[in-house]
């Protein structure tokens, strides 16, 4: 029979046990602290850097019009299916008080041999519809520290499809600038409001946004082959912060009188309602802090009557629009050279 442990051995074992529990506690505390750590996701850009994104944008707008007068400015029903490779050249980066502003230039690029970027199920496009700007027009812009985009030049010279695609890209790319200034932590939620400045005939429209840092997930930039096929880039996978944003278009003006100031100046009066719902999922690399992928599903509708101030010459519009957009970081492409 083995002899019972001496008091000395008991003391040694108790010390080991205490050490073990302390180690486990510290590991647990470390895990809690890691989950509680805040990360800032504004990319660390530098002048001379070039980034390429693939943009896909599809929209479907239906318009019903009732009028007893000719309405030359009536919105038209339209379908749009645009895609393109956008090259972005960083021209200048400024850091002021812990905030970052960038000035950049971008242009749409084409692939060699008339190849188009395709996805599963795509049919070969009608080349007269899938227009490519032969002059390679450029858009210069500045992203301010609050995420707003200003000093945009050259956008009006693009085809409407390219304008829509570019606007989708810059909204997704500037996401990090709109996050809380002290960073975000896993599981955190936050809210924000932004006025709708699109020149709608209904005053008092704004977007109420709810966002969350939902998880971390492996992610890959994309590469484009000479045949236009997309596949994950050859580099190792990265870890991305996944952000989910839902946005609701709300109205704080009375449906009986929604006249914006710009309409009043032209002696017009409007009344009606508008609503919308968007869902945006954004993947941002924790290493480079670049947007690796972002998608948006949007549905908006508007029912509005526009009339002269004396209520004559009324025109009633009913607009229903849906769109889907996707922005993908591309690291390897067989781009043609100018």
NORTA-V575854 format. One record per residue. NEAR is the number of other ideal C-beta (glycine too) atoms within 10 Angstrom. Layout:
# NORTA-V575854
[[NEAR] [NEAR]]
This chain:
# NORTA-V575854
[[3] [4] [5] [8] [11] [9] [8] [8] [10] [11] [11] [12] [11] [10] [10] [10] [10] [10] [10] [10] [10] [10] [10] [10] [10] [10] [10] [10] [10] [10] [10] [10] [9] [10] [10] [11] [10] [12] [15] [15] [21] [21] [20] [12] [19] [10] [12] [10] [15] [9] [20] [20] [25] [22] [24] [18] [23] [15] [18] [14] [16] [13] [15] [11] [14] [11] [14] [9] [11] [9] [16] [5] [7] [12] [14] [7] [13] [12] [9] [14] [15] [22] [20] [25] [19] [22] [18] [21] [15] [18] [15] [13] [17] [11] [9] [8] [5] [9] [13] [18] [16] [24] [15] [22] [15] [23] [22] [22] [17] [18] [19] [11] [10] [11] [16] [15] [22] [16] [12] [6] [5] [12] [6] [9] [12] [7] [10] [6] [9] [15] [13] [15] [14] [7] [7] [12] [15] [16] [22] [16] [21] [16] [22] [15] [17] [11] [16] [12] [15] [9] [10] [14] [11] [15] [17] [9] [13] [20] [15] [11] [19] [23] [15] [19] [25] [24] [16] [23] [22] [20] [17] [21] [26] [19] [19] [21] [21] [16] [22] [13] [11] [9] [14] [21] [15] [17] [11] [15] [11] [13] [8] [14] [10] [13] [9] [18] [8] [6] [8] [20] [21] [22] [19] [15] [21] [15] [15] [13] [17] [13] [22] [16] [22] [15] [12] [14] [12] [10] [19] [20] [22] [20] [17] [24] [14] [11] [10] [17] [13] [15] [11] [12] [17] [10] [11] [7] [12] [19] [12] [23] [24] [17] [22] [15] [19] [13] [20] [13] [21] [15] [19] [8] [18] [10] [13] [7] [11] [24] [18] [17] [7] [11] [18] [13] [8] [8] [9] [16] [18] [21] [19] [21] [13] [22] [14] [17] [13] [17] [13] [20] [14] [23] [24] [28] [19] [13] [11] [15] [16] [20] [25] [23] [22] [25] [16] [20] [13] [18] [14] [18] [16] [22] [17] [19] [18] [22] [17] [13] [12] [8] [9] [9] [14] [16] [18] [15] [20] [15] [18] [15] [18] [14] [18] [15] [23] [17] [25] [22] [22] [20] [16] [15] [19] [14] [15] [12] [5] [7]]
